Amino acid sequence: MKTRIKELRAKHNMTQEDLAEKVGVTRMTIGFLEKGKYNPSLILAYKISKIFNLKIEDVFVLE
Amino acid sequence: MVSKKKIWWLGGVAPKTKEGWWYITLICLPLIVFHFLPFWTDQIRMYVTVVWLIILMIDMIPIMLTVKKDELEFKIEAVAERNSSWFMSLVLAFGLVYETIIHALKGEVYFNIIILVALLGGALVKSISNYILEKKGIKD
């Protein structure tokens, strides 16, 4: 699964740590998500999308 | 408990609060001081260190049980524990077969009850866990 998290973080001037804290996960999890090494749960995907005011499919792209 | 700041010498793991540093200091300092004092024999040093480790482990259990993990950490832990339990099961099974064969060669019938109970108990716990989890599902 591809994500636009890194791009969106940069756009919102947010660090991995900031995003991790907002959605209640560790920085490692955000790093794994950005690298496409981890597929998030629906709840986490929803939380992340909500932070950027986007729909899940606008943040996560199934390849 | 875990610091946000990456500290290279601990791989990012360090106490987050003043209390955390106090805990480490208070639990480690007596043992360090004890080992520096010249009055004890090696045997006493070993016994005290073992008791210290047991106390530390007992104290760690609630921390390990209550520490919050996110979903990735939870999965990593689950896979690591599965691998660890497979390894332990294989070693225990090997030990059981080895002991049984050694005794059989002497014409004795022998099963190591503790190993047997550990293996059967493990299988039982796995079956019960599977049954409950398949019924209840996993929310987090």
N, CA and C atoms of all chains as a GROMACS GRO file, in nm:
protein
  609
    1MET      N    1   0.084  -0.120   0.000
    1MET     CA    2   0.000   0.000   0.000
    1MET      C    3   0.088   0.125   0.000
    2LYS      N    4   0.054   0.216  -0.090
    2LYS     CA    5   0.129   0.343  -0.094
    2LYS      C    6   0.058   0.447  -0.009
    3THR      N    7   0.136   0.536   0.048
    3THR     CA    8   0.071   0.642   0.125
    3THR      C    9   0.128   0.779   0.085
    4ARG      N   10   0.049   0.880   0.113
    4ARG     CA   11   0.094   1.017   0.086
    4ARG      C   12   0.128   1.087   0.217
    5ILE      N   13   0.151   1.008   0.321
    5ILE     CA   14   0.170   1.067   0.454
    5ILE      C   15   0.288   1.164   0.456
    6LYS      N   16   0.400   1.121   0.396
    6LYS     CA   17   0.521   1.205   0.401
    6LYS      C   18   0.493   1.341   0.334
    7GLU      N   19   0.432   1.332   0.218
    7GLU     CA   20   0.400   1.455   0.142
    7GLU      C   21   0.304   1.545   0.222
    8LEU      N   22   0.204   1.483   0.281
    8LEU     CA   23   0.104   1.560   0.356
    8LEU      C   24   0.161   1.618   0.485
    9ARG      N   25   0.252   1.542   0.544
    9ARG     CA   26   0.318   1.593   0.664
    9ARG      C   27   0.397   1.719   0.633
   10ALA      N   28   0.470   1.711   0.522
   10ALA     CA   29   0.552   1.826   0.480
   10ALA      C   30   0.463   1.947   0.454
   11LYS      N   31   0.351   1.920   0.388
   11LYS     CA   32   0.257   2.026   0.354
   11LYS      C   33   0.200   2.093   0.480
   12HIS      N   34   0.177   2.011   0.583
   12HIS     CA   35   0.122   2.063   0.709
   12HIS      C   36   0.231   2.098   0.810
   13ASN      N   37   0.355   2.095   0.762
   13ASN     CA   38   0.469   2.129   0.849
   13ASN      C   39   0.469   2.047   0.979
   14MET      N   40   0.460   1.918   0.961
   14MET     CA   41   0.446   1.828   1.075
   14MET      C   42   0.562   1.727   1.075
   15THR      N   43   0.614   1.698   1.190
   15THR     CA   44   0.718   1.594   1.198
   15THR      C   45   0.649   1.458   1.218
   16GLN      N   46   0.728   1.352   1.202
   16GLN     CA   47   0.672   1.218   1.226
   16GLN      C   48   0.625   1.208   1.370
   17GLU      N   49   0.703   1.268   1.459
   17GLU     CA   50   0.672   1.266   1.602
   17GLU      C   51   0.538   1.336   1.629
   18ASP      N   52   0.517   1.452   1.563
   18ASP     CA   53   0.392   1.527   1.581
   18ASP      C   54   0.271   1.442   1.538
   19LEU      N   55   0.285   1.383   1.419
   19LEU     CA   56   0.174   1.303   1.368
   19LEU      C   57   0.150   1.180   1.457
   20ALA      N   58   0.260   1.118   1.497
   20ALA     CA   59   0.249   0.999   1.582
   20ALA      C   60   0.173   1.032   1.710
   21GLU      N   61   0.207   1.145   1.769
   21GLU     CA   62   0.142   1.184   1.894
   21GLU      C   63  -0.007   1.211   1.872
   22LYS      N   64  -0.038   1.275   1.759
   22LYS     CA   65  -0.179   1.309   1.731
   22LYS      C   66  -0.266   1.186   1.711
   23VAL      N   67  -0.209   1.081   1.651
   23VAL     CA   68  -0.292   0.963   1.624
   23VAL      C   69  -0.267   0.850   1.725
   24GLY      N   70  -0.179   0.876   1.822
   24GLY     CA   71  -0.158   0.779   1.930
   24GLY      C   72  -0.078   0.656   1.894
   25VAL      N   73   0.022   0.675   1.808
   25VAL     CA   74   0.114   0.563   1.779
   25VAL      C   75   0.258   0.610   1.799
   26THR      N   76   0.352   0.522   1.773
   26THR     CA   77   0.492   0.562   1.788
   26THR      C   78   0.544   0.621   1.657
   27ARG      N   79   0.656   0.691   1.668
   27ARG     CA   80   0.719   0.747   1.548
   27ARG      C   81   0.760   0.636   1.451
   28MET      N   82   0.798   0.522   1.508
   28MET     CA   83   0.838   0.408   1.426
   28MET      C   84   0.723   0.364   1.333
   29THR      N   85   0.603   0.364   1.388
   29THR     CA   86   0.488   0.322   1.307
   29THR      C   87   0.466   0.417   1.190
   30ILE      N   88   0.479   0.547   1.217
   30ILE     CA   89   0.463   0.645   1.108
   30ILE      C   90   0.573   0.623   1.002
   31GLY      N   91   0.694   0.599   1.049
   31GLY     CA   92   0.806   0.573   0.958
   31GLY      C   93   0.780   0.450   0.871
   32PHE      N   94   0.730   0.344   0.931
   32PHE     CA   95   0.699   0.221   0.857
   32PHE      C   96   0.587   0.246   0.755
   33LEU      N   97   0.488   0.324   0.797
   33LEU     CA   98   0.377   0.354   0.706
   33LEU      C   99   0.427   0.431   0.584
   34GLU      N  100   0.511   0.530   0.611
   34GLU     CA  101   0.563   0.613   0.501
   34GLU      C  102   0.646   0.532   0.402
   35LYS      N  103   0.717   0.433   0.455
   35LYS     CA  104   0.801   0.350   0.368
   35LYS      C  105   0.721   0.237   0.302
   36GLY      N  106   0.594   0.227   0.337
   36GLY     CA  107   0.510   0.122   0.281
   36GLY      C  108   0.541  -0.015   0.340
   37LYS      N  109   0.601  -0.016   0.457
   37LYS     CA  110   0.638  -0.144   0.519
   37LYS      C  111   0.532  -0.194   0.617
   38TYR      N  112   0.428  -0.117   0.633
   38TYR     CA  113   0.323  -0.159   0.725
   38TYR      C  114   0.187  -0.111   0.675
   39ASN      N  115   0.091  -0.201   0.674
   39ASN     CA  116  -0.045  -0.164   0.637
   39ASN      C  117  -0.124  -0.133   0.764
   40PRO      N  118  -0.174  -0.013   0.778
   40PRO     CA  119  -0.238   0.025   0.904
   40PRO      C  120  -0.376  -0.039   0.919
   41SER      N  121  -0.425  -0.037   1.043
   41SER     CA  122  -0.563  -0.080   1.066
   41SER      C  123  -0.655   0.028   1.009
   42LEU      N  124  -0.779  -0.008   0.994
   42LEU     CA  125  -0.876   0.088   0.941
   42LEU      C  126  -0.887   0.209   1.034
   43ILE      N  127  -0.882   0.182   1.165
   43ILE     CA  128  -0.895   0.292   1.262
   43ILE      C  129  -0.778   0.389   1.249
   44LEU      N  130  -0.656   0.335   1.236
   44LEU     CA  131  -0.540   0.422   1.223
   44LEU      C  132  -0.544   0.500   1.092
   45ALA      N  133  -0.582   0.432   0.985
   45ALA     CA  134  -0.592   0.498   0.855
   45ALA      C  135  -0.694   0.613   0.862
   46TYR      N  136  -0.802   0.586   0.931
   46TYR     CA  137  -0.907   0.687   0.947
   46TYR      C  138  -0.856   0.807   1.027
   47LYS      N  139  -0.787   0.777   1.136
   47LYS     CA  140  -0.734   0.885   1.222
   47LYS      C  141  -0.635   0.972   1.144
   48ILE      N  142  -0.546   0.907   1.069
   48ILE     CA  143  -0.445   0.983   0.994
   48ILE      C  144  -0.512   1.070   0.888
   49SER      N  145  -0.608   1.012   0.817
   49SER     CA  146  -0.679   1.088   0.713
   49SER      C  147  -0.751   1.208   0.773
   50LYS      N  148  -0.806   1.187   0.891
   50LYS     CA  149  -0.881   1.294   0.957
   50LYS      C  150  -0.788   1.410   0.995
   51ILE      N  151  -0.666   1.377   1.034
   51ILE     CA  152  -0.569   1.482   1.070
   51ILE      C  153  -0.546   1.574   0.950
   52PHE      N  154  -0.542   1.515   0.831
   52PHE     CA  155  -0.516   1.595   0.710
   52PHE      C  156  -0.645   1.642   0.642
   53ASN      N  157  -0.758   1.617   0.706
   53ASN     CA  158  -0.889   1.653   0.650
   53ASN      C  159  -0.912   1.596   0.511
   54LEU      N  160  -0.873   1.471   0.496
   54LEU     CA  161  -0.891   1.403   0.368
   54LEU      C  162  -0.963   1.270   0.388
   55LYS      N  163  -1.005   1.211   0.276
   55LYS     CA  164  -1.065   1.078   0.285
   55LYS      C  165  -0.952   0.975   0.289
   56ILE      N  166  -0.985   0.858   0.342
   56ILE     CA  167  -0.881   0.753   0.352
   56ILE      C  168  -0.816   0.727   0.216
   57GLU      N  169  -0.900   0.719   0.112
   57GLU     CA  170  -0.845   0.685  -0.021
   57GLU      C  171  -0.758   0.796  -0.080
   58ASP      N  172  -0.766   0.915  -0.020
   58ASP     CA  173  -0.679   1.024  -0.066
   58ASP      C  174  -0.542   1.018   0.001
   59VAL      N  175  -0.534   0.944   0.108
   59VAL     CA  176  -0.406   0.931   0.180
   59VAL      C  177  -0.341   0.796   0.150
   60PHE      N  178  -0.422   0.692   0.147
   60PHE     CA  179  -0.370   0.556   0.124
   60PHE      C  180  -0.416   0.505  -0.012
   61VAL      N  181  -0.320   0.456  -0.088
   61VAL     CA  182  -0.353   0.406  -0.222
   61VAL      C  183  -0.316   0.258  -0.230
   62LEU      N  184  -0.419   0.176  -0.260
   62LEU     CA  185  -0.394   0.033  -0.273
   62LEU      C  186  -0.334   0.006  -0.411
   63GLU      N  187  -0.218  -0.056  -0.412
   63GLU     CA  188  -0.149  -0.079  -0.542
   63GLU      C  189  -0.195  -0.207  -0.609
   64MET      N  190   0.745   0.633   3.011
   64MET     CA  191   0.871   0.564   3.044
   64MET      C  192   0.976   0.583   2.934
   65VAL      N  193   0.930   0.587   2.808
   65VAL     CA  194   1.027   0.594   2.698
   65VAL      C  195   1.039   0.737   2.648
   66SER      N  196   1.161   0.782   2.636
   66SER     CA  197   1.187   0.919   2.595
   66SER      C  198   1.157   0.940   2.448
   67LYS      N  199   1.116   1.063   2.417
   67LYS     CA  200   1.092   1.098   2.277
   67LYS      C  201   1.224   1.122   2.207
   68LYS      N  202   1.319   1.174   2.283
   68LYS     CA  203   1.447   1.211   2.225
   68LYS      C  204   1.530   1.086   2.198
   69LYS      N  205   1.588   1.079   2.078
   69LYS     CA  206   1.668   0.962   2.044
   69LYS      C  207   1.804   0.972   2.112
   70ILE      N  208   1.830   0.874   2.196
   70ILE     CA  209   1.961   0.871   2.263
   70ILE      C  210   2.035   0.752   2.205
   71TRP      N  211   2.145   0.779   2.135
   71TRP     CA  212   2.210   0.674   2.056
   71TRP      C  213   2.255   0.556   2.140
   72TRP      N  214   2.298   0.582   2.264
   72TRP     CA  215   2.356   0.474   2.344
   72TRP      C  216   2.251   0.381   2.403
   73LEU      N  217   2.126   0.418   2.392
   73LEU     CA  218   2.021   0.327   2.439
   73LEU      C  219   1.922   0.296   2.327
   74GLY      N  220   1.961   0.332   2.204
   74GLY     CA  221   1.873   0.306   2.091
   74GLY      C  222   1.740   0.376   2.105
   75GLY      N  223   1.739   0.491   2.173
   75GLY     CA  224   1.616   0.569   2.186
   75GLY      C  225   1.535   0.535   2.309
   76VAL      N  226   1.578   0.432   2.383
   76VAL     CA  227   1.503   0.394   2.502
   76VAL      C  228   1.571   0.452   2.625
   77ALA      N  229   1.498   0.538   2.694
   77ALA     CA  230   1.551   0.599   2.816
   77ALA      C  231   1.433   0.648   2.898
   78PRO      N  232   1.451   0.662   3.029
   78PRO     CA  233   1.340   0.712   3.109
   78PRO      C  234   1.295   0.851   3.063
   79LYS      N  235   1.165   0.869   3.065
   79LYS     CA  236   1.110   0.996   3.018
   79LYS      C  237   1.097   1.095   3.132
   80THR      N  238   1.074   1.041   3.251
   80THR     CA  239   1.048   1.128   3.365
   80THR      C  240   1.162   1.123   3.467
   81LYS      N  241   1.156   1.222   3.556
   81LYS     CA  242   1.253   1.229   3.665
   81LYS      C  243   1.240   1.104   3.752
   82GLU      N  244   1.114   1.060   3.771
   82GLU     CA  245   1.088   0.942   3.853
   82GLU      C  246   1.152   0.818   3.794
   83GLY      N  247   1.150   0.812   3.659
   83GLY     CA  248   1.211   0.698   3.589
   83GLY      C  249   1.360   0.690   3.616
   84TRP      N  250   1.426   0.806   3.609
   84TRP     CA  251   1.571   0.811   3.639
   84TRP      C  252   1.597   0.776   3.785
   85TRP      N  253   1.510   0.825   3.874
   85TRP     CA  254   1.523   0.792   4.017
   85TRP      C  255   1.509   0.642   4.040
   86TYR      N  256   1.412   0.581   3.970
   86TYR     CA  257   1.388   0.438   3.983
   86TYR      C  258   1.515   0.361   3.944
   87ILE      N  259   1.569   0.395   3.829
   87ILE     CA  260   1.688   0.324   3.782
   87ILE      C  261   1.805   0.345   3.878
   88THR      N  262   1.821   0.469   3.924
   88THR     CA  263   1.931   0.499   4.016
   88THR      C  264   1.914   0.419   4.146
   89LEU      N  265   1.794   0.423   4.201
   89LEU     CA  266   1.771   0.357   4.331
   89LEU      C  267   1.779   0.206   4.322
   90ILE      N  268   1.745   0.151   4.206
   90ILE     CA  269   1.749   0.005   4.196
   90ILE      C  270   1.890  -0.044   4.159
   91CYS      N  271   1.965   0.038   4.087
   91CYS     CA  272   2.099  -0.006   4.043
   91CYS      C  273   2.207   0.031   4.144
   92LEU      N  274   2.192   0.145   4.205
   92LEU     CA  275   2.298   0.196   4.292
   92LEU      C  276   2.334   0.100   4.408
   93PRO      N  277   2.234   0.045   4.480
   93PRO     CA  278   2.271  -0.045   4.590
   93PRO      C  279   2.355  -0.164   4.543
   94LEU      N  280   2.320  -0.219   4.426
   94LEU     CA  281   2.395  -0.335   4.376
   94LEU      C  282   2.537  -0.295   4.338
   95ILE      N  283   2.550  -0.179   4.273
   95ILE     CA  284   2.684  -0.132   4.234
   95ILE      C  285   2.768  -0.110   4.359
   96VAL      N  286   2.710  -0.042   4.458
   96VAL     CA  287   2.783  -0.015   4.583
   96VAL      C  288   2.821  -0.148   4.650
   97PHE      N  289   2.726  -0.241   4.653
   97PHE     CA  290   2.750  -0.372   4.713
   97PHE      C  291   2.870  -0.442   4.648
   98HIS      N  292   2.874  -0.438   4.515
   98HIS     CA  293   2.984  -0.506   4.445
   98HIS      C  294   3.118  -0.436   4.465
   99PHE      N  295   3.114  -0.309   4.492
   99PHE     CA  296   3.240  -0.236   4.514
   99PHE      C  297   3.298  -0.260   4.654
  100LEU      N  298   3.211  -0.298   4.748
  100LEU     CA  299   3.259  -0.322   4.885
  100LEU      C  300   3.338  -0.453   4.891
  101PRO      N  301   3.447  -0.455   4.964
  101PRO     CA  302   3.535  -0.573   4.960
  101PRO      C  303   3.498  -0.684   5.059
  102PHE      N  304   3.390  -0.666   5.136
  102PHE     CA  305   3.363  -0.759   5.246
  102PHE      C  306   3.304  -0.895   5.204
  103TRP      N  307   3.254  -0.907   5.084
  103TRP     CA  308   3.175  -1.026   5.048
  103TRP      C  309   3.256  -1.129   4.971
  104THR      N  310   3.214  -1.254   4.987
  104THR     CA  311   3.275  -1.360   4.906
  104THR      C  312   3.205  -1.363   4.771
  105ASP      N  313   3.264  -1.436   4.677
  105ASP     CA  314   3.204  -1.445   4.543
  105ASP      C  315   3.066  -1.510   4.548
  106GLN      N  316   3.053  -1.606   4.640
  106GLN     CA  317   2.924  -1.677   4.651
  106GLN      C  318   2.814  -1.581   4.698
  107ILE      N  319   2.847  -1.500   4.800
  107ILE     CA  320   2.748  -1.403   4.850
  107ILE      C  321   2.713  -1.303   4.740
  108ARG      N  322   2.815  -1.258   4.667
  108ARG     CA  323   2.790  -1.164   4.557
  108ARG      C  324   2.693  -1.225   4.455
  109MET      N  325   2.715  -1.353   4.425
  109MET     CA  326   2.630  -1.418   4.326
  109MET      C  327   2.486  -1.430   4.377
  110TYR      N  328   2.471  -1.473   4.502
  110TYR     CA  329   2.337  -1.487   4.560
  110TYR      C  330   2.264  -1.352   4.561
  111VAL      N  331   2.334  -1.249   4.605
  111VAL     CA  332   2.271  -1.116   4.613
  111VAL      C  333   2.231  -1.069   4.473
  112THR      N  334   2.318  -1.093   4.375
  112THR     CA  335   2.286  -1.051   4.238
  112THR      C  336   2.163  -1.125   4.186
  113VAL      N  337   2.156  -1.256   4.215
  113VAL     CA  338   2.040  -1.335   4.170
  113VAL      C  339   1.912  -1.283   4.236
  114VAL      N  340   1.919  -1.257   4.368
  114VAL     CA  341   1.801  -1.205   4.438
  114VAL      C  342   1.761  -1.069   4.379
  115TRP      N  343   1.862  -0.985   4.352
  115TRP     CA  344   1.837  -0.852   4.293
  115TRP      C  345   1.767  -0.868   4.158
  116LEU      N  346   1.815  -0.962   4.077
  116LEU     CA  347   1.754  -0.984   3.945
  116LEU      C  348   1.610  -1.033   3.957
  117ILE      N  349   1.586  -1.122   4.056
  117ILE     CA  350   1.450  -1.172   4.076
  117ILE      C  351   1.356  -1.057   4.116
  118ILE      N  352   1.404  -0.973   4.211
  118ILE     CA  353   1.322  -0.857   4.254
  118ILE      C  354   1.293  -0.767   4.134
  119LEU      N  355   1.397  -0.743   4.053
  119LEU     CA  356   1.381  -0.656   3.935
  119LEU      C  357   1.280  -0.715   3.837
  120MET      N  358   1.289  -0.847   3.816
  120MET     CA  359   1.197  -0.912   3.722
  120MET      C  360   1.054  -0.906   3.773
  121ILE      N  361   1.037  -0.930   3.904
  121ILE     CA  362   0.902  -0.924   3.962
  121ILE      C  363   0.846  -0.783   3.947
  122ASP      N  364   0.932  -0.685   3.968
  122ASP     CA  365   0.890  -0.546   3.957
  122ASP      C  366   0.859  -0.507   3.812
  123MET      N  367   0.925  -0.576   3.719
  123MET     CA  368   0.906  -0.544   3.578
  123MET      C  369   0.774  -0.598   3.523
  124ILE      N  370   0.724  -0.707   3.586
  124ILE     CA  371   0.604  -0.773   3.532
  124ILE      C  372   0.486  -0.676   3.515
  125PRO      N  373   0.447  -0.599   3.621
  125PRO     CA  374   0.336  -0.505   3.602
  125PRO      C  375   0.364  -0.400   3.496
  126ILE      N  376   0.493  -0.360   3.487
  126ILE     CA  377   0.528  -0.260   3.385
  126ILE      C  378   0.506  -0.320   3.246
  127MET      N  379   0.553  -0.443   3.227
  127MET     CA  380   0.538  -0.509   3.097
  127MET      C  381   0.391  -0.529   3.062
  128LEU      N  382   0.310  -0.556   3.166
  128LEU     CA  383   0.168  -0.582   3.141
  128LEU      C  384   0.090  -0.455   3.113
  129THR      N  385   0.134  -0.344   3.173
  129THR     CA  386   0.054  -0.222   3.159
  129THR      C  387   0.108  -0.125   3.053
  130VAL      N  388   0.229  -0.149   3.008
  130VAL     CA  389   0.285  -0.055   2.911
  130VAL      C  390   0.201  -0.056   2.782
  131LYS      N  391   0.174   0.063   2.732
  131LYS     CA  392   0.086   0.073   2.616
  131LYS      C  393   0.164   0.050   2.488
  132LYS      N  394   0.105  -0.028   2.400
  132LYS     CA  395   0.169  -0.054   2.272
  132LYS      C  396   0.075  -0.010   2.162
  133ASP      N  397   0.132   0.042   2.054
  133ASP     CA  398   0.043   0.074   1.942
  133ASP      C  399   0.027  -0.052   1.858
  134GLU      N  400  -0.053  -0.042   1.751
  134GLU     CA  401  -0.089  -0.164   1.677
  134GLU      C  402   0.031  -0.232   1.612
  135LEU      N  403   0.129  -0.153   1.565
  135LEU     CA  404   0.247  -0.214   1.503
  135LEU      C  405   0.331  -0.286   1.608
  136GLU      N  406   0.350  -0.221   1.722
  136GLU     CA  407   0.428  -0.283   1.831
  136GLU      C  408   0.359  -0.410   1.880
  137PHE      N  409   0.226  -0.406   1.885
  137PHE     CA  410   0.148  -0.521   1.928
  137PHE      C  411   0.171  -0.640   1.835
  138LYS      N  412   0.171  -0.611   1.703
  138LYS     CA  413   0.191  -0.718   1.605
  138LYS      C  414   0.334  -0.771   1.610
  139ILE      N  415   0.429  -0.679   1.623
  139ILE     CA  416   0.570  -0.719   1.630
  139ILE      C  417   0.591  -0.810   1.753
  140GLU      N  418   0.532  -0.767   1.864
  140GLU     CA  419   0.544  -0.845   1.988
  140GLU      C  420   0.482  -0.984   1.971
  141ALA      N  421   0.365  -0.987   1.906
  141ALA     CA  422   0.295  -1.115   1.887
  141ALA      C  423   0.379  -1.210   1.802
  142VAL      N  424   0.436  -1.159   1.694
  142VAL     CA  425   0.518  -1.245   1.606
  142VAL      C  426   0.644  -1.290   1.679
  143ALA      N  427   0.707  -1.196   1.752
  143ALA     CA  428   0.829  -1.230   1.826
  143ALA      C  429   0.800  -1.337   1.932
  144GLU      N  430   0.687  -1.321   2.001
  144GLU     CA  431   0.653  -1.419   2.105
  144GLU      C  432   0.618  -1.554   2.043
  145ARG      N  433   0.552  -1.553   1.928
  145ARG     CA  434   0.521  -1.679   1.859
  145ARG      C  435   0.651  -1.751   1.822
  146ASN      N  436   0.747  -1.675   1.764
  146ASN     CA  437   0.875  -1.736   1.727
  146ASN      C  438   0.946  -1.791   1.849
  147SER      N  439   0.942  -1.712   1.956
  147SER     CA  440   1.008  -1.755   2.079
  147SER      C  441   0.943  -1.882   2.134
  148SER      N  442   0.809  -1.889   2.130
  148SER     CA  443   0.742  -2.007   2.186
  148SER      C  444   0.766  -2.129   2.097
  149TRP      N  445   0.777  -2.110   1.965
  149TRP     CA  446   0.810  -2.223   1.878
  149TRP      C  447   0.948  -2.277   1.909
  150PHE      N  448   1.041  -2.185   1.930
  150PHE     CA  449   1.178  -2.226   1.962
  150PHE      C  450   1.180  -2.306   2.093
  151MET      N  451   1.112  -2.250   2.195
  151MET     CA  452   1.109  -2.318   2.326
  151MET      C  453   1.043  -2.454   2.314
  152SER      N  454   0.933  -2.462   2.237
  152SER     CA  455   0.863  -2.589   2.221
  152SER      C  456   0.954  -2.693   2.157
  153LEU      N  457   1.029  -2.651   2.053
  153LEU     CA  458   1.118  -2.745   1.985
  153LEU      C  459   1.226  -2.796   2.079
  154VAL      N  460   1.283  -2.704   2.158
  154VAL     CA  461   1.389  -2.745   2.252
  154VAL      C  462   1.332  -2.839   2.358
  155LEU      N  463   1.213  -2.805   2.410
  155LEU     CA  464   1.150  -2.891   2.512
  155LEU      C  465   1.117  -3.029   2.455
  156ALA      N  466   1.062  -3.030   2.333
  156ALA     CA  467   1.028  -3.158   2.270
  156ALA      C  468   1.154  -3.241   2.249
  157PHE      N  469   1.262  -3.174   2.204
  157PHE     CA  470   1.389  -3.244   2.183
  157PHE      C  471   1.438  -3.301   2.317
  158GLY      N  472   1.430  -3.220   2.421
  158GLY     CA  473   1.474  -3.264   2.555
  158GLY      C  474   1.394  -3.384   2.604
  159LEU      N  475   1.263  -3.379   2.581
  159LEU     CA  476   1.176  -3.488   2.625
  159LEU      C  477   1.211  -3.618   2.552
  160VAL      N  478   1.227  -3.608   2.419
  160VAL     CA  479   1.259  -3.727   2.339
  160VAL      C  480   1.397  -3.781   2.379
  161TYR      N  481   1.493  -3.689   2.395
  161TYR     CA  482   1.629  -3.728   2.431
  161TYR      C  483   1.631  -3.804   2.564
  162GLU      N  484   1.564  -3.745   2.664
  162GLU     CA  485   1.562  -3.810   2.797
  162GLU      C  486   1.492  -3.946   2.792
  163THR      N  487   1.384  -3.951   2.716
  163THR     CA  488   1.308  -4.076   2.706
  163THR      C  489   1.393  -4.185   2.640
  164ILE      N  490   1.465  -4.147   2.533
  164ILE     CA  491   1.550  -4.244   2.463
  164ILE      C  492   1.663  -4.293   2.553
  165ILE      N  493   1.728  -4.195   2.622
  165ILE     CA  494   1.839  -4.232   2.712
  165ILE      C  495   1.792  -4.335   2.816
  166HIS      N  496   1.673  -4.308   2.874
  166HIS     CA  497   1.621  -4.402   2.973
  166HIS      C  498   1.578  -4.534   2.910
  167ALA      N  499   1.522  -4.526   2.791
  167ALA     CA  500   1.478  -4.648   2.723
  167ALA      C  501   1.598  -4.739   2.694
  168LEU      N  502   1.711  -4.679   2.659
  168LEU     CA  503   1.832  -4.757   2.633
  168LEU      C  504   1.880  -4.832   2.758
  169LYS      N  505   1.844  -4.775   2.873
  169LYS     CA  506   1.880  -4.842   2.999
  169LYS      C  507   1.770  -4.940   3.042
  170GLY      N  508   1.667  -4.950   2.959
  170GLY     CA  509   1.557  -5.041   2.990
  170GLY      C  510   1.455  -4.983   3.086
  171GLU      N  511   1.456  -4.849   3.099
  171GLU     CA  512   1.360  -4.784   3.188
  171GLU      C  513   1.255  -4.709   3.107
  172VAL      N  514   1.137  -4.701   3.165
  172VAL     CA  515   1.033  -4.617   3.103
  172VAL      C  516   1.026  -4.488   3.182
  173TYR      N  517   1.055  -4.377   3.114
  173TYR     CA  518   1.060  -4.250   3.188
  173TYR      C  519   1.014  -4.134   3.098
  174PHE      N  520   0.928  -4.051   3.152
  174PHE     CA  521   0.890  -3.927   3.084
  174PHE      C  522   0.911  -3.813   3.182
  175ASN      N  523   0.976  -3.708   3.138
  175ASN     CA  524   0.994  -3.591   3.224
  175ASN      C  525   0.860  -3.518   3.235
  176ILE      N  526   0.800  -3.531   3.352
  176ILE     CA  527   0.663  -3.478   3.372
  176ILE      C  528   0.659  -3.326   3.351
  177ILE      N  529   0.762  -3.256   3.400
  177ILE     CA  530   0.760  -3.109   3.390
  177ILE      C  531   0.761  -3.065   3.243
  178ILE      N  532   0.847  -3.128   3.165
  178ILE     CA  533   0.853  -3.093   3.022
  178ILE      C  534   0.722  -3.131   2.953
  179LEU      N  535   0.671  -3.248   2.990
  179LEU     CA  536   0.546  -3.295   2.930
  179LEU      C  537   0.430  -3.199   2.961
  180VAL      N  538   0.423  -3.157   3.089
  180VAL     CA  539   0.317  -3.064   3.130
  180VAL      C  540   0.335  -2.930   3.058
  181ALA      N  541   0.461  -2.884   3.043
  181ALA     CA  542   0.487  -2.757   2.974
  181ALA      C  543   0.439  -2.765   2.829
  182LEU      N  544   0.471  -2.877   2.762
  182LEU     CA  545   0.431  -2.891   2.621
  182LEU      C  546   0.280  -2.906   2.606
  183LEU      N  547   0.221  -2.993   2.688
  183LEU     CA  548   0.076  -3.014   2.678
  183LEU      C  549   0.000  -2.889   2.722
  184GLY      N  550   0.052  -2.826   2.830
  184GLY     CA  551  -0.011  -2.702   2.879
  184GLY      C  552  -0.004  -2.592   2.772
  185GLY      N  553   0.109  -2.582   2.708
  185GLY     CA  554   0.126  -2.482   2.600
  185GLY      C  555   0.026  -2.506   2.488
  186ALA      N  556   0.012  -2.635   2.450
  186ALA     CA  557  -0.082  -2.669   2.342
  186ALA      C  558  -0.225  -2.637   2.384
  187LEU      N  559  -0.254  -2.665   2.511
  187LEU     CA  560  -0.389  -2.639   2.563
  187LEU      C  561  -0.418  -2.488   2.566
  188VAL      N  562  -0.321  -2.411   2.614
  188VAL     CA  563  -0.339  -2.264   2.620
  188VAL      C  564  -0.359  -2.209   2.479
  189LYS      N  565  -0.284  -2.263   2.383
  189LYS     CA  566  -0.298  -2.217   2.244
  189LYS      C  567  -0.439  -2.247   2.192
  190SER      N  568  -0.486  -2.369   2.218
  190SER     CA  569  -0.619  -2.407   2.170
  190SER      C  570  -0.727  -2.320   2.233
  191ILE      N  571  -0.716  -2.299   2.365
  191ILE     CA  572  -0.816  -2.216   2.434
  191ILE      C  573  -0.810  -2.073   2.380
  192SER      N  574  -0.688  -2.022   2.362
  192SER     CA  575  -0.673  -1.885   2.310
  192SER      C  576  -0.736  -1.874   2.172
  193ASN      N  577  -0.708  -1.972   2.086
  193ASN     CA  578  -0.767  -1.972   1.951
  193ASN      C  579  -0.918  -1.970   1.958
  194TYR      N  580  -0.972  -2.057   2.043
  194TYR     CA  581  -1.117  -2.070   2.055
  194TYR      C  582  -1.180  -1.937   2.100
  195ILE      N  583  -1.122  -1.880   2.208
  195ILE     CA  584  -1.177  -1.755   2.262
  195ILE      C  585  -1.163  -1.640   2.162
  196LEU      N  586  -1.044  -1.631   2.101
  196LEU     CA  587  -1.021  -1.518   2.008
  196LEU      C  588  -1.108  -1.530   1.882
  197GLU      N  589  -1.127  -1.655   1.836
  197GLU     CA  590  -1.213  -1.673   1.718
  197GLU      C  591  -1.358  -1.638   1.750
  198LYS      N  592  -1.395  -1.658   1.875
  198LYS     CA  593  -1.533  -1.628   1.917
  198LYS      C  594  -1.550  -1.477   1.942
  199LYS      N  595  -1.454  -1.422   2.013
  199LYS     CA  596  -1.465  -1.282   2.055
  199LYS      C  597  -1.415  -1.184   1.949
  200GLY      N  598  -1.315  -1.228   1.872
  200GLY     CA  599  -1.248  -1.137   1.779
  200GLY      C  600  -1.147  -1.053   1.852
  201ILE      N  601  -1.068  -0.976   1.778
  201ILE     CA  602  -0.971  -0.887   1.840
  201ILE      C  603  -1.002  -0.746   1.794
  202LYS      N  604  -1.032  -0.662   1.890
  202LYS     CA  605  -1.067  -0.524   1.855
  202LYS      C  606  -0.946  -0.436   1.835
  203ASP      N  607  -0.846  -0.454   1.922
  203ASP     CA  608  -0.728  -0.365   1.913
  203ASP      C  609  -0.609  -0.441   1.857
   0.00000   0.00000   0.00000
